[in-house]
Amino acid sequence: MADFLEVLMLICFGVSWPLNIRKAWLARTSKSSSVLFYFFIWAGYLLGLWSKYERLRLGVATPLYVWFFYVLNLVIVSAGIAVYFRNLRLDRASADEAA
């Protein structure tokens, strides 16, 4: 049951990230985003995966679907980081044009 609840938490976060990324993509600016926030979330998912690996080393299996959702969220947040840097580049290009 604990693994199932963990997956529900990951799904809730996983649904939120594409919405956030879409908003950032359409905004075409990095001004309202924080790359530090993205990196902490990314690190959190990575640490979650590491905890699953450590449990596996101790002989405690984690269902594959839990691993899947951690990896999926890690990939989605990585896409958010990429959009942040794309928007930062657009901001800089816009500032250069205005100068």
N, C-alpha and C positions, 0 to 999 in steps of 0.2 A: 504493500500500500504506500509506503514512503516513496518508493521509486515513481509510482504513478503520480503522486502529489507533486513531486519534483518536476516531472514532465509537464504537468499542468502549469506550473510556475514558468517553466521555460517556454511553453506555448504562448502564455500571456505576454511575456517579454518579446518573443519572436514575432507576434502579430504587431506589436508596437513599433519595432524597428523599421519595417518597410514603409509604414506610414510616415515616420520621421524622415527617412531617406527621401521619399517622394517630395515631401514638403521642402527639404533642403535643396533638392535638385531643381524644383520649380522656382525657388527663391533666387537661385543663381548668385548667392552671396554667402560668405562665411561669417558675416557679422553677428548673427544670432546663434552661432554654434560654438561649441567648445571642444577642441581636439583633445584636451586633457580629460574631459568627461568621457569621450569615446574610448580613449586608451585605458582608463580605469575599468570601464565596462568590459572591454576586450580582455584585459588582464584577469578580471573576475571569471569570465568564461573559461579562460585558459587554466586558471587555478581549479575551477570546478572539474575540468577534464583530468587534471593532475590528481585530484582527490579520488576520482574514479579509478585511475591507474593504480594508485597506492592501495586502494581497497582490493583491486584485482590481485596485486602482489601478495596480499594477506589471505587470499583465497575466498574473498567475498565478491561474488559475481554481481555485476550490474547489467540489467537488461540492455540489449543492443539499442533499443529505441531511446533510452536515456542518453547514450553516447551520441546518437544521431542528432538529437535536438541541441545538445551542447555544441557540436560541430556546426550545425546549421546556423545557430545564433552567432557563433564566432565568425562565420563567413559573412553573415548579414552585417554585423558590426564592422567588419573589415571593409565592406562596400560603403558603409556610412563614412568611414575614415577617408576612403578614396574620393567620395563626393565632397567632403570637406576640403580636401586639397585641390580638387577641381575648382570649387567655388572660390578658394583663396587665390588661385591663379586668375580667375575671371575678375575678382576684385582688383588685383594688381594691374591687370590689363586695362580695366576701366579707369583706374587712377592715372595710369600713364597717358591715356587718351585725353583725360580732362586737363592734364598739366601742359 
